[in-house]
Amino acid sequence: MKLIPNIPKTERKRVIIVGGGFAGLKLMRKLSCNDFQIIILDKNNFHQFQPLLYQVATSGLEPSAISFPLRKILQNEKKIHFRIAQLTKINSERKEIETNIGSLTYDYLILSMGAGPNYFGQRNIQNFTYSMKTASDAILIRNTILENFEQALLETNQEKVEGFLNVVLVGGGPTGVELAGALAEMKNYIFPKDYPELDVSKMRIVIYEAASRVLAGMSEQASAKALKYLQKIGVEVHLNSRVLDYDGMNLKISDDSSVSSKMVVWAAGIKANMAQGLEKECFGKGARICVDRYNRVKNSANIFALGDICIMETPRYLDGHPQVAQVAIQQAKLLGENLPKLILGKKIKPFEYRDKGTMATIGRNLAVADLPGLKLSGFIAWVLWSFVHLFTIVGVKNRMSIFLNWTWNYFTYDQSLRLLIKPKIRMLENDA
């Protein structure tokens, strides 16, 4: 396989980072001041802020507001090379990777490709439901919801109308809860004005959660508050309910019930994104890569894995750390400190996760927060959630854009980005 062109050979140690998410971006910045040649590969040319994807899906924000061009970050970094590429295979013996644009050797390989939806082998659910892991997914959900309402206007069969209006979220984690809350606000404040010919009150927003509570990763107090808030704004929540099958219109549930919906968002689990080449014993629960306390891949001296893609057992986290952004950021920060020491033969530091807390928003003025030694809910938690997410976004312009959009939405009860924009399909004359 040909080499990726225009990447010069140097005497510096070459570090390849696969993935420009939270971990990849943090590590790249930490290593940029050291004497490395850094190559970052990602299938997109931007870093995206995944916690706010649900706001793109519900017309609250534009994709550009939560995305930041990687090349803009790298404008003044001469030792860092970026390529749009997808990793296809790792050859650890030759210290080489293969991608869709060519091959490349490395001194250190960092895997931080994140995770995608886990369908648990259910083919119909994979084919007919929608996931929300990328900006493209969020735009597709936004377009489909708006298209469904337009289609509902053309239907006379009431059952079909309800199928177009209903939205089902499978999974009661942060994605399902936050998306449900945003959709409930649209149902209560926007859709009745946009579609006066439709009886929007018949629209159902339904969450199915296989566990006994929503937000299972948070405290029982936060879960109970979140459930109360969801029910308050009109979201139907079904706990201890597994989805068995879906044919594109009818969803079958484990209690023998069913619901009709053309929009089913799958948020019931994630699975690590992976490439070929690592040995089977390197993988653990959820297809995550087993790493030691230094994020080094099992049976490897120079391959590391960060964030959602890896699983690290510690005395406090026997089943691995939660797959959240803070874990990825903290692991990347430590590895950025350890790699230069490793080259010099100095002692490196093991990873210890510092839990800064977990938050989830359910809607206007409604949120829950589990902080070290403190639990918040309601308006105070919502304000805290807003500020934390606003200042975590990359780029001053993005922060300003989000702040202005949030302010406008809050005071006008209107999300102004309800646009059906689809990519144009170019047709050749011979195809017409």
C-alpha positions in Angstrom: 0.0 0.0 0.0 1.3 3.5 -0.9 2.5 5.9 1.8 0.3 8.9 2.7 2.1 11.6 0.5 3.6 14.9 1.6 4.4 13.9 5.2 8.1 14.4 5.6 10.4 12.1 7.4 12.2 13.7 10.4 14.4 12.7 13.3 11.7 13.5 15.7 9.5 10.7 17.2 6.3 10.3 15.1 3.1 10.3 17.1 -0.1 9.4 15.1 -3.4 10.4 16.7 -6.5 8.8 15.2 -9.5 10.8 16.1 -10.0 14.6 16.6 -12.6 14.3 19.4 -12.1 15.5 23.0 -9.1 13.1 23.7 -7.4 13.7 20.3 -7.7 17.4 20.5 -6.4 17.6 24.1 -3.5 15.3 23.4 -2.5 17.2 20.3 -2.4 20.5 22.2 -0.4 18.9 25.1 2.2 17.4 22.8 2.6 20.3 20.4 5.1 22.1 22.6 7.4 18.9 22.7 9.8 17.6 20.1 7.4 15.3 18.3 6.2 15.0 14.8 2.4 14.8 15.3 0.0 13.4 12.7 -3.7 13.6 13.4 -6.2 11.6 11.3 -10.0 12.0 11.4 -12.8 11.2 9.0 -14.0 14.8 9.4 -12.1 18.1 9.1 -13.6 19.5 12.3 -13.9 18.8 16.0 -17.5 18.5 17.1 -19.0 19.1 20.5 -21.2 16.0 20.9 -23.1 17.0 24.1 -25.0 19.7 22.1 -25.9 17.5 19.1 -29.4 17.2 20.3 -29.8 21.0 19.9 -28.9 20.7 16.3 -31.4 17.9 15.9 -34.2 20.1 17.4 -33.4 23.2 15.4 -31.8 25.1 18.3 -28.3 25.4 16.9 -26.6 25.2 13.6 -24.0 22.4 13.1 -21.3 25.1 12.6 -22.0 26.4 16.1 -20.8 23.2 17.8 -18.0 22.4 15.3 -14.6 23.9 14.9 -12.2 23.4 11.9 -9.2 21.3 12.9 -7.0 23.2 10.3 -7.8 26.5 12.0 -6.5 25.1 15.3 -3.3 24.0 13.4 -2.6 27.2 11.5 0.5 28.0 13.6 1.6 24.4 14.3 4.4 23.5 11.9 5.1 20.1 13.5 1.5 18.9 13.2 0.1 17.3 10.0 -3.6 16.7 9.5 -5.3 14.4 7.0 -8.9 13.4 6.4 -8.6 9.6 6.7 -10.1 6.5 8.2 -8.0 3.9 9.9 -8.5 0.4 8.4 -5.8 -1.7 9.9 -3.0 -1.7 12.5 0.2 -3.7 12.0 1.9 -3.5 15.3 4.8 -5.7 14.3 5.8 -3.3 11.6 4.7 -0.2 13.6 2.5 0.7 10.7 -1.1 1.7 10.1 -3.2 1.4 6.9 -5.9 3.9 6.0 -8.2 4.6 3.1 -5.6 7.2 1.8 -2.4 5.2 2.3 -0.1 3.7 5.0 2.1 5.3 7.5 4.7 4.2 10.1 4.7 5.4 13.7 6.7 5.5 16.8 3.6 5.9 19.0 0.0 5.3 17.9 -2.9 6.9 19.8 -6.4 5.5 19.2 -9.1 7.9 20.1 -11.9 7.3 17.6 -14.7 7.3 20.1 -17.7 5.1 19.9 -20.8 4.6 17.8 -24.3 3.1 18.4 -24.5 -0.5 19.7 -27.5 -2.3 18.2 -26.8 -5.6 19.9 -27.1 -7.5 16.7 -30.7 -6.3 16.0 -30.6 -5.8 12.2 -34.0 -4.3 11.7 -33.4 -1.7 14.5 -30.0 -0.9 12.9 -31.7 -0.4 9.5 -34.7 1.6 10.5 -33.8 3.7 13.5 -31.8 6.9 13.7 -28.6 7.4 15.7 -27.2 10.7 17.0 -23.4 10.5 17.2 -22.4 13.0 14.6 -23.5 16.4 13.2 -24.7 14.6 10.0 -26.9 12.3 12.2 -28.3 15.4 14.0 -29.1 17.2 10.7 -30.8 14.0 9.4 -33.0 13.8 12.5 -33.9 17.5 12.1 -34.8 17.1 8.5 -36.8 13.9 9.1 -38.8 15.4 11.9 -39.7 18.4 9.8 -40.5 16.2 6.7 -42.7 14.0 8.9 -44.8 17.0 9.9 -45.1 18.1 6.3 -46.2 14.6 5.4 -48.7 14.5 8.2 -50.4 17.5 6.6 -51.1 15.4 3.5 -52.5 12.4 5.3 -56.2 11.8 6.0 -55.7 8.5 7.8 -55.4 9.4 11.5 -53.3 6.4 12.4 -50.7 7.4 9.7 -50.8 11.0 10.9 -49.9 9.9 14.4 -47.1 7.8 13.0 -45.6 10.9 11.4 -46.0 13.0 14.5 -44.8 10.6 17.2 -41.2 10.5 18.2 -39.7 7.5 20.2 -36.4 7.6 22.0 -34.9 4.2 22.9 -32.7 4.7 25.9 -33.1 6.9 28.9 -29.5 8.1 29.2 -28.4 11.8 28.7 -29.0 11.6 24.9 -32.6 10.3 25.2 -33.5 12.5 28.1 -32.1 15.8 26.7 -33.5 15.1 23.2 -36.9 14.3 24.7 -36.9 17.5 26.7 -36.1 19.6 23.6 -38.8 17.9 21.5 -41.3 18.5 24.3 -40.5 22.2 24.1 -41.1 22.2 20.4 -44.4 20.4 20.8 -45.5 22.9 23.5 -44.3 26.2 22.0 -43.4 25.8 18.3 -45.3 23.1 16.4 -48.8 24.4 17.3 -47.8 27.8 15.6 -46.1 26.2 12.6 -48.7 23.6 12.0 -52.1 25.0 13.0 -53.9 22.5 10.8 -52.6 19.6 12.8 -53.7 18.5 16.2 -50.3 18.6 17.8 -51.6 17.6 21.2 -51.8 14.0 19.8 -48.1 14.0 19.2 -46.4 11.5 21.6 -42.8 11.8 22.8 -41.9 8.4 24.3 -38.8 7.1 26.1 -38.3 3.4 26.5 -35.6 2.4 29.0 -34.7 -1.2 29.8 -33.4 -0.2 33.3 -35.5 0.7 36.3 -34.7 4.4 36.0 -33.6 7.1 33.6 -30.1 8.6 33.8 -28.9 5.3 35.4 -25.3 6.7 35.6 -26.4 9.5 37.9 -27.6 9.4 41.5 -31.1 8.0 42.3 -32.1 11.5 43.4 -31.1 12.9 40.0 -32.9 10.1 38.2 -36.1 10.7 40.2 -36.0 14.4 39.6 -35.4 13.9 35.9 -38.3 11.5 35.6 -40.5 14.0 37.4 -39.4 16.8 35.0 -40.0 14.7 31.9 -43.5 13.8 32.9 -44.2 17.4 33.8 -43.4 18.6 30.3 -45.4 15.8 28.7 -42.9 13.1 27.9 -44.1 9.5 28.3 -41.4 7.4 30.1 -41.6 3.6 30.2 -39.1 1.9 32.5 -38.1 -1.8 32.5 -39.1 -1.8 28.8 -37.0 -3.3 26.1 -37.5 -2.7 22.4 -37.8 -6.1 20.6 -38.2 -5.1 16.9 -39.0 -2.2 14.6 -40.1 -2.3 10.9 -39.9 1.4 10.1 -43.4 2.2 11.5 -44.3 -0.1 14.3 -42.2 -0.6 17.4 -42.6 -3.8 19.4 -42.0 -3.6 23.2 -41.2 -6.4 25.7 -44.5 -5.9 27.5 -46.4 -6.9 24.3 -47.3 -3.3 23.6 -46.5 -1.4 20.4 -46.3 2.2 19.2 -46.5 3.7 15.8 -43.7 6.1 14.8 -41.7 7.0 11.7 -39.0 8.6 13.9 -37.2 6.3 16.4 -33.9 7.5 17.8 -31.7 4.7 19.1 -29.7 5.8 22.2 -29.6 2.5 24.0 -25.9 1.9 24.1 -22.6 2.5 22.4 -19.8 0.4 21.0 -16.2 1.4 20.5 -15.2 2.2 16.9 -12.4 -0.1 15.9 -10.0 -1.1 13.1 -8.5 -4.5 12.3 -5.2 -5.6 13.5 -5.3 -5.9 17.3 -5.4 -9.3 18.9 -8.7 -10.6 20.3 -7.5 -10.6 23.9 -7.0 -6.8 23.6 -10.8 -6.3 23.7 -13.2 -6.2 26.7 -16.8 -5.3 27.4 -18.6 -3.3 24.7 -15.7 -4.0 22.2 -13.6 -1.5 24.2 -9.8 -1.9 24.1 -8.2 -3.1 27.3 -5.6 -0.7 28.6 -3.3 -0.5 31.6 -3.2 2.4 34.1 -1.1 4.4 31.6 -3.7 3.9 28.8 -1.3 1.5 27.0 -3.0 -1.2 25.0 -2.7 -4.7 26.3 0.4 -6.6 25.0 1.7 -3.4 23.4 4.5 -1.0 24.3 3.7 1.9 21.9 0.0 1.8 21.2 -2.3 3.8 23.5 -6.1 4.1 23.6 -8.1 7.0 25.1 -11.7 7.9 26.0 -14.8 5.9 25.0 -12.7 3.4 23.0 -10.8 2.0 26.0 -11.6 0.2 29.2 -9.3 0.5 32.2 -9.9 -1.4 35.4 -9.1 0.4 38.6 -10.0 -0.3 42.3 -12.7 2.5 42.0 -13.9 1.5 38.6 -13.9 -2.3 38.3 -16.0 -2.2 35.1 -14.1 0.7 33.5 -14.7 4.4 33.6 -17.9 6.1 32.4 -17.8 6.9 28.7 -18.0 10.7 29.1 -15.9 13.6 27.8 -14.1 14.3 31.1 -12.6 10.8 31.2 -11.2 11.3 27.7 -9.9 14.8 28.4 -8.1 13.7 31.6 -6.6 10.6 30.1 -5.3 12.7 27.1 -3.9 15.3 29.4 -2.0 12.7 31.4 -0.7 10.9 28.3 0.5 14.3 27.0 2.6 14.5 30.2 3.7 10.9 30.2 4.9 10.5 26.6 7.9 12.9 26.8 8.9 11.2 30.1 8.6 7.8 28.5 11.1 8.8 25.7 13.5 10.1 28.3 13.2 6.9 30.4 11.6 8.8 33.3 8.9 7.4 35.6 5.4 8.0 34.3 2.3 8.6 36.3 -0.7 6.2 36.4 -4.2 7.5 35.6 -6.6 8.4 38.3 -10.0 9.8 37.3 -11.1 12.9 39.1 -14.9 13.0 38.9 -16.0 16.6 38.5 -19.6 15.7 38.4 -22.4 14.8 35.9 -25.2 17.0 34.5 -28.2 16.6 32.3 -30.7 19.1 31.1 -34.4 18.2 30.6 -35.7 21.5 29.3 -36.2 25.2 30.0 -35.1 25.9 33.6 -35.0 22.1 34.3 -31.8 20.2 34.9 -30.1 17.9 37.3 -26.5 17.9 38.5 -24.4 15.5 40.6 -21.4 17.4 41.8 -18.8 16.3 44.4 -20.6 16.6 47.7 -23.5 18.5 46.2 -26.7 17.6 44.2 -28.6 20.3 42.4 -31.8 20.4 40.4 -34.2 22.8 38.7 -33.2 26.3 37.6 -29.8 26.5 39.4 -28.7 23.2 37.8 -29.9 24.4 34.4 -27.9 27.7 34.7 -24.8 25.7 35.8 -25.3 23.2 32.9 -25.6 26.2 30.4 -22.4 27.9 31.6 -20.3 24.7 31.8 -21.3 23.7 28.2 -20.9 27.2 26.9 -17.3 27.6 28.1 -16.3 24.1 27.1 -17.0 24.9 23.4 -13.9 25.5 21.2 -13.7 29.0 19.8 -14.9 32.4 20.9 -17.1 32.8 17.8 -18.9 29.5 18.5 -19.5 30.6 22.1 -21.0 33.9 21.0 -23.2 32.2 18.4 -24.5 29.7 21.0 -25.1 32.3 23.6 -27.0 34.5 21.2 -29.1 31.6 20.0 -29.9 30.4 23.5 -30.8 34.0 24.6 -33.1 34.4 21.6 -34.7 31.0 22.1 -35.2 31.6 25.8 -37.0 34.9 25.6 -39.0 34.3 22.3 -39.9 30.6 22.9 -38.8 30.1 19.3 -36.1 28.0 17.7 -35.5 29.7 14.4 -33.4 27.1 12.5 -36.3 24.9 11.3 -34.8 24.6 7.9 -35.1 21.6 5.5 -31.7 21.8 3.8 -30.6 18.7 1.9 -27.5 18.1 -0.2 -28.2 18.5 -3.9 -27.7 15.3 -5.9 -25.9 16.1 -9.0 -27.2 14.3 -12.1 -25.3 13.9 -15.3 -27.1 14.5 -18.6 -27.0 10.7 -19.5 -28.7 9.9 -16.2 -31.7 12.1 -16.9 
